[in-house]
Amino acid sequence: MIPARPLPRHQAPQQPAPRWQQLWRDAVRDPAELLSLLGLEDLAARISPAAVAQFPLRVPRGFVARMRHGDASDALLRQVLPLDDEERIVPGFGLDAVGDGAARAGSGVIRKYHGRALLVATGSCAINCRYCFRRHFPYADETAARGQWSEALAIIAADDSIDEVILSGGDPLSLADGKLAELTDALARIPHIRRLRIHTRLPVVLPERVDDGLVGWLRGLPWPVTVVIHANHANEFDADVDAALMRLRDAGCLLLNQAVLLKGVNDSVDALAALCERGHHAGVLPYYLHQLDRVSGAAHFEVEDADALALHRDLAARLSGYLVPKLVREVAGDPGKRPLA
């Protein structure tokens, strides 16, 4: 007699991952592939294996599609390509360009300015920008998510002078919706929190991230929410980015842009004016134009202060005042961003 086999237990069908997560996984990670996609194989000799090993290439394919084929000086390509320029050792450029270490208040919590606490929510990002001031940051040890946010939340709850929480990273929107909700549900139980700010590049480099789940989370938050995006060139915007930004506005978010002044990317009045006007067309107000944070590996992007000031003066002469971002530098120990103009 053959014994009857037990009936299989019912297994709920697995839900497919959100589309943005699949696009994230499909990002270009090999410099040779990136150059091949753009018809720029001749640039291979300038790729730095040391730079790739220290800070790997990662760029979503949708962002690659906005790059100009065959143009080695393309402003978007320049932001992500790990060139041998990064190997130069330049005095004044270091591992912690903005004093994050000295401002550490606890695991993943940075306190630099009165009334605000910045949470390094994650070390993950959909794109690795070569000028990133946290490219050497010890994310494995210093993310607020360690220990289920407990240390970070305790620090914020114990200081009633903190009325604004800033989610940063990495990119906080790389976290799944459930993880974001877990954090903000806990923050909502802290009565002195009045505002939430999110610093993110995902709506620009991976606009599919702004999906129904994210919008639902944003609409359910109990505070005014400001989303500070990061775009450095007008060509970073397209119809998909416009649609994502519109969804964020429809969810009640105030949208600001902070850019970095980068040699070979946006260091002309025409490029800066186009960036400010294109962002405003998408519903984003210019906020900051940062002088480069002097992080090791990024010296080739630096624009001299005198040139930056001249560019800013010319920009102010060309555009309406509300379209002109503040030209600033972050200086470790200062009580706020240092205005340069």
C-alpha positions in Angstrom: 0.0 0.0 0.0 1.4 3.4 -1.0 0.8 5.9 1.7 -1.1 9.0 0.7 1.0 12.1 0.3 0.1 15.0 2.6 -1.8 17.8 0.8 0.5 20.7 0.1 -0.1 23.7 2.3 -1.6 26.7 0.6 1.0 29.2 -0.2 0.1 32.8 -1.0 1.5 33.9 -4.3 4.5 36.1 -4.0 3.8 39.7 -4.9 6.1 41.1 -7.6 8.6 43.6 -6.4 7.8 47.3 -7.2 9.0 48.2 -10.7 11.4 50.8 -9.3 13.3 48.1 -7.3 13.8 46.0 -10.5 15.1 49.1 -12.3 17.4 49.7 -9.4 18.8 46.2 -9.7 19.2 46.6 -13.5 21.5 49.7 -13.1 24.7 49.9 -15.1 27.6 48.9 -12.9 30.4 48.2 -15.4 32.2 51.3 -16.8 32.9 49.3 -20.0 29.2 48.7 -20.5 28.4 52.4 -19.9 30.9 53.5 -22.5 29.7 50.9 -25.0 26.1 52.1 -24.6 27.2 55.6 -25.4 29.7 54.8 -28.2 32.6 56.0 -26.2 34.8 53.0 -26.0 37.9 55.2 -26.6 37.5 56.6 -23.1 38.2 53.2 -21.5 41.9 54.1 -21.0 40.8 56.9 -18.7 38.7 54.7 -16.3 40.4 54.3 -12.9 40.1 50.8 -11.5 41.2 52.2 -8.1 38.3 54.7 -8.2 35.8 52.0 -9.1 37.1 49.7 -6.3 36.7 52.5 -3.7 33.4 53.9 -5.0 31.7 51.7 -7.6 29.9 52.9 -10.6 26.1 52.7 -10.3 23.7 54.6 -12.7 20.1 53.7 -13.6 19.6 53.0 -17.3 16.9 55.7 -17.5 19.5 58.3 -16.5 21.9 56.8 -19.1 19.3 57.3 -21.7 19.4 61.1 -21.1 23.1 61.2 -21.9 24.2 62.3 -25.4 25.5 59.4 -27.4 29.1 59.9 -28.5 29.7 63.0 -26.4 32.6 62.4 -24.0 31.9 65.8 -22.3 28.2 65.1 -21.6 27.3 66.8 -18.4 25.4 63.8 -17.0 28.1 61.3 -18.0 30.8 63.4 -16.3 28.9 63.2 -13.0 29.1 59.4 -12.8 32.2 58.2 -14.8 35.1 57.1 -12.6 38.1 58.7 -14.3 41.7 58.6 -13.4 41.4 62.3 -12.3 40.1 60.8 -9.0 43.5 59.4 -8.2 45.1 62.8 -7.8 46.0 63.7 -4.2 45.2 67.4 -3.7 46.0 69.3 -0.5 42.8 70.4 1.3 40.7 67.5 0.0 39.9 64.8 2.7 37.7 62.0 3.7 35.2 64.0 5.7 34.7 67.2 3.8 31.9 68.7 5.8 32.6 67.6 9.4 30.0 64.8 9.7 32.1 62.9 12.1 32.5 65.8 14.6 28.7 66.5 14.4 27.8 62.9 15.1 25.2 62.8 18.0 24.6 59.1 17.9 24.3 56.2 15.5 23.2 57.8 12.2 22.3 61.1 13.8 24.1 64.3 12.8 23.5 67.6 14.6 25.0 70.7 13.0 22.3 73.3 13.1 20.0 74.5 15.8 16.5 72.9 15.8 17.4 70.2 13.2 18.5 66.6 13.3 19.7 64.8 10.2 19.2 61.1 10.0 21.5 59.1 7.8 18.6 56.8 7.0 20.6 54.4 4.7 23.8 54.2 2.8 22.1 53.0 -0.4 21.6 55.2 -3.4 20.5 54.6 -6.9 23.4 56.5 -8.4 26.9 57.1 -7.3 27.9 60.7 -8.1 31.6 61.1 -8.3 31.6 64.3 -6.3 29.5 62.9 -3.4 30.7 64.4 -0.1 29.8 61.1 1.7 31.7 58.8 -0.7 34.0 57.8 2.2 31.3 57.8 4.9 31.3 54.6 7.1 27.7 53.7 6.3 28.0 50.2 7.7 28.5 51.6 11.2 26.6 54.9 10.9 23.1 54.5 9.7 20.1 55.5 11.8 18.3 52.3 10.9 20.6 50.2 13.0 18.8 48.8 16.0 15.4 49.6 14.5 16.0 53.4 14.8 16.0 53.1 18.6 19.1 55.2 19.3 18.3 57.9 16.8 14.7 58.2 18.0 15.8 58.4 21.6 18.2 61.2 20.8 15.5 63.2 19.1 12.9 62.5 21.7 15.2 63.7 24.5 15.9 67.1 22.9 12.8 69.2 22.6 14.7 71.9 20.7 14.6 69.7 17.6 11.5 70.6 15.6 12.7 69.4 12.2 14.0 66.0 11.1 15.9 65.7 7.9 16.1 62.3 6.2 19.3 61.9 4.2 21.7 59.2 3.3 22.6 57.7 0.8 19.1 58.3 -0.3 16.2 57.8 2.1 13.8 56.9 -0.7 15.8 53.8 -1.4 14.1 52.4 1.7 10.9 50.4 1.1 7.6 52.1 1.9 7.1 49.9 5.0 10.4 50.9 6.4 9.8 54.6 5.8 6.4 54.2 7.5 8.0 52.4 10.5 10.3 55.4 10.9 7.8 58.2 10.5 5.2 56.4 12.7 7.8 56.5 15.5 8.7 60.1 14.8 5.0 61.0 14.9 5.0 60.0 18.6 7.5 62.7 19.4 5.4 65.8 20.1 8.1 68.5 19.4 8.6 67.4 15.7 7.0 70.0 13.5 8.5 69.5 10.0 9.9 66.7 7.9 12.5 67.3 5.2 13.6 64.6 2.7 16.8 65.0 0.7 16.7 62.7 -2.3 18.0 62.3 -5.8 15.7 59.4 -6.7 12.8 61.4 -8.3 15.4 62.6 -10.8 17.6 59.6 -11.5 14.9 56.9 -10.9 11.5 58.7 -11.2 9.6 55.3 -11.1 10.3 55.4 -7.3 7.5 57.9 -7.0 4.8 55.3 -7.1 1.4 54.8 -5.5 2.9 53.4 -2.3 5.3 56.3 -1.8 2.6 58.9 -2.5 0.2 57.2 -0.1 2.9 57.3 2.6 3.6 61.0 2.0 -0.1 61.9 2.1 -0.5 60.2 5.5 2.3 62.1 7.2 1.2 64.5 10.0 3.7 67.3 9.2 4.4 69.7 6.3 6.9 67.9 4.1 9.7 69.5 2.1 11.4 67.4 -0.6 14.8 68.7 -1.6 15.8 67.1 -4.9 19.3 67.2 -6.4 19.7 68.1 -10.1 22.8 69.7 -11.5 21.9 70.1 -15.2 18.7 70.8 -17.2 19.2 67.6 -19.2 18.5 65.6 -16.0 14.8 66.5 -16.4 12.5 64.7 -18.8 8.8 63.8 -19.0 9.1 61.0 -16.5 10.9 63.2 -14.0 8.2 65.9 -14.5 5.5 63.4 -13.8 7.2 62.2 -10.7 7.7 65.7 -9.4 4.0 66.5 -10.1 3.0 63.5 -8.0 5.1 64.8 -5.1 3.5 68.2 -5.4 0.0 66.6 -5.6 0.9 64.8 -2.3 1.4 68.2 -0.7 5.2 68.4 -0.8 7.1 71.6 -1.2 9.8 71.0 -3.8 13.3 72.6 -3.7 16.4 71.9 -5.7 20.0 72.0 -4.5 22.8 71.8 -7.0 26.5 71.6 -6.8 28.6 73.9 -9.0 30.8 71.4 -11.0 33.5 72.1 -13.5 32.6 70.7 -16.9 29.0 70.1 -15.9 27.3 73.4 -15.1 30.0 76.1 -14.8 28.5 78.5 -17.3 25.7 81.0 -17.0 23.8 79.4 -19.8 23.9 76.0 -18.0 22.9 77.4 -14.7 20.1 79.5 -16.1 18.8 76.5 -18.0 18.9 74.4 -14.9 16.9 76.9 -12.8 14.3 77.5 -15.5 13.9 73.8 -16.3 13.5 73.0 -12.7 10.9 75.7 -12.2 9.0 74.4 -15.2 8.8 71.1 -13.3 7.5 72.8 -10.2 10.8 73.0 -8.3 12.3 76.2 -6.8 16.0 76.7 -6.8 17.3 76.5 -3.3 21.1 76.2 -3.0 24.0 76.2 -5.4 26.8 74.6 -3.4 30.5 75.2 -3.9 32.1 71.8 -4.1 32.6 70.0 -0.8 36.3 69.2 -0.9 36.2 65.4 -0.6 39.0 63.2 -1.8 38.6 62.1 -5.4 36.5 65.2 -6.5 39.1 67.9 -7.0 38.7 67.9 -10.8 35.2 69.2 -10.3 36.2 72.3 -8.3 35.4 75.8 -9.6 37.4 78.7 -8.1 35.5 81.0 -5.7 36.1 84.1 -7.9 34.6 82.3 -10.9 31.7 81.0 -8.9 30.9 84.6 -7.7 31.1 85.9 -11.2 28.8 83.2 -12.5 26.3 83.9 -9.6 26.3 87.7 -10.4 25.6 87.0 -14.0 22.9 84.5 -13.2 21.2 87.1 -10.9 21.3 89.7 -13.7 19.6 87.3 -16.1 16.9 85.6 -14.0 14.0 86.7 -11.8 15.1 86.7 -8.2 13.1 83.7 -7.2 14.9 81.6 -9.8 18.4 82.4 -8.4 19.7 79.9 -5.8 21.8 80.9 -2.9 25.5 80.4 -3.5 26.8 78.7 -0.4 29.6 76.5 1.1 29.2 74.1 3.9 32.0 74.7 6.5 32.5 72.3 9.4 31.5 74.0 12.6 29.5 76.8 11.1 25.9 77.4 12.5 24.5 77.2 8.9 25.5 77.2 5.3 28.0 80.0 4.6 26.7 82.4 2.0 29.3 83.4 -0.6 27.2 86.0 -2.4 
